Amino acid sequence: MIAGVELKELITHVDERGFFREILRVTDPIFTEGFAQWSHSLMYPGVIKAWHIHWKQTDWWYVAIGTLKVALHDLRPDSPTYRQTMELYLGDHAPPRVLKIPPGVAHGCKVISPTPVHLFYITSRTYDPEDEGRIPHNDPTIGYDWLAPPPIR
């Protein structure tokens, strides 16, 4: 796990009518940086969005529909996990959870479901183009292959 990255496992209450799932509360320990903006992103099957980074903003991601493969890469020189990469899955067929992405952690995602993904995310700051960083998807210093097939086990 990359330092500062957190996951909040969610509880789902199911009955014959459907389900109820609480996503985030202002009092959650994972949410100390606070709310500034709430956004919804629709991504089609096969779409890859990488790499994205903020130096001041914290993101909280929740996938309501579809499945995302998420990759994170720590670019904070003072972090104990500097230059480490991690992967996880959000959405259908993954445990319901919220992902917290701290500033300085590059992040990207790939839609791996046959249906579109609905990603809802909250940010600790309103959109600021000065804090909006992009890194090429094939950056050799990160060395992550977004097109690699799943490993055979």
C-alpha positions in Angstrom: 0.0 0.0 0.0 1.3 3.5 -0.9 1.7 5.7 2.2 -1.3 8.0 2.6 -3.5 6.0 0.2 -6.6 4.7 2.1 -9.5 2.5 1.4 -12.9 2.7 3.3 -14.7 -0.5 3.1 -18.5 0.1 2.7 -21.4 -1.6 4.3 -24.3 -2.6 2.0 -27.8 -3.2 3.4 -29.7 -5.5 1.0 -33.3 -6.6 1.0 -35.9 -7.5 -1.6 -36.3 -3.9 -2.7 -32.6 -3.5 -3.6 -29.8 -2.0 -1.4 -28.6 1.0 0.5 -25.0 1.9 0.8 -23.6 5.0 2.6 -20.5 6.2 0.8 -18.9 9.0 2.9 -19.6 11.2 5.9 -17.9 14.4 6.8 -17.0 12.7 10.1 -15.1 9.8 8.5 -11.4 9.6 9.5 -10.6 9.1 5.7 -12.3 12.5 4.9 -10.3 14.9 7.1 -9.2 17.2 4.2 -12.8 18.1 3.5 -15.1 18.8 0.6 -14.7 21.3 -2.2 -16.1 19.7 -5.4 -18.1 16.6 -6.4 -17.8 15.3 -9.9 -19.2 12.4 -12.1 -17.1 10.8 -14.9 -18.6 8.4 -17.4 -16.0 6.3 -19.2 -16.6 3.7 -22.0 -15.3 0.2 -22.1 -11.5 0.0 -22.9 -10.9 3.7 -22.0 -7.6 4.4 -20.2 -7.0 7.7 -18.4 -3.4 8.1 -17.2 -1.4 9.6 -15.6 -2.9 12.4 -13.6 -1.5 14.2 -10.5 -2.2 17.0 -8.1 0.3 18.5 -5.7 -2.3 20.1 -3.3 -5.6 18.3 -3.9 -6.8 15.0 -2.3 -9.3 12.8 -4.3 -11.8 10.3 -3.1 -13.1 7.9 -5.7 -16.2 5.7 -5.8 -17.3 3.5 -8.7 -21.1 3.1 -8.8 -21.4 1.1 -12.0 -18.8 -0.9 -14.0 -15.3 -2.0 -13.1 -12.1 0.1 -13.0 -8.5 -1.1 -12.8 -6.8 1.7 -10.9 -3.0 2.2 -10.7 -1.3 4.6 -8.3 2.4 5.7 -8.4 4.0 7.6 -5.5 5.9 10.7 -6.7 6.6 12.3 -3.3 10.4 12.2 -2.7 9.9 12.4 1.1 7.4 9.4 1.2 8.5 6.0 2.5 6.8 4.5 -0.6 8.4 6.9 -3.1 8.4 5.5 -6.7 6.2 2.5 -5.7 3.2 1.5 -7.8 0.1 -0.3 -6.7 -3.0 -1.6 -8.4 -6.5 -2.2 -7.2 -10.0 -2.6 -8.6 -13.1 -0.5 -7.9 -16.7 -1.2 -8.8 -18.6 -4.3 -9.9 -17.1 -7.6 -8.7 -14.8 -5.7 -6.2 -15.5 -5.0 -2.5 -17.5 -1.8 -2.2 -15.1 0.9 -1.1 -13.9 4.5 -1.4 -10.3 5.2 -2.5 -8.5 8.2 -1.1 -5.7 9.5 -3.3 -3.4 12.0 -1.5 -1.5 14.8 -3.2 1.7 13.7 -5.0 0.4 10.3 -5.9 -0.1 9.9 -9.7 -3.2 8.0 -10.6 -4.8 6.5 -13.6 -7.5 4.0 -14.5 -8.7 1.6 -17.2 -12.2 0.5 -17.8 -12.2 -3.3 -17.8 -15.9 -4.0 -17.7 -17.9 -4.6 -20.9 -20.2 -1.7 -19.7 -19.4 1.9 -19.1 -18.1 3.0 -15.7 -19.6 5.7 -13.6 -16.9 7.2 -11.3 -18.0 9.6 -8.7 -15.3 11.6 -7.0 -14.9 14.3 -4.4 -12.0 16.6 -4.3 -10.6 18.7 -1.4 -10.1 21.7 -3.6 -12.0 23.2 -6.5 -10.6 22.8 -9.9 -7.3 24.7 -10.3 -5.4 24.3 -13.6 -2.2 25.2 -11.7 -2.6 22.0 -9.6 -3.5 19.9 -12.6 -0.6 17.7 -13.7 -0.4 15.2 -16.6 2.2 12.5 -17.1 2.4 10.5 -20.3 0.7 7.1 -20.0 4.0 5.4 -21.0 6.4 7.4 -18.9 9.5 5.3 -18.6 10.3 6.4 -15.1 6.9 4.9 -13.9 7.2 1.9 -16.2 3.6 0.8 -16.0 2.1 -1.0 -19.0 -1.6 -0.1 -19.3 -2.1 -2.6 -22.2 -0.6 -5.6 -20.4 -3.1 -8.5 -20.1 -3.9 -10.0 -16.7 -1.3 -12.3 -15.4 -1.8 -16.1 -15.8 -1.9 -17.8 -12.5 
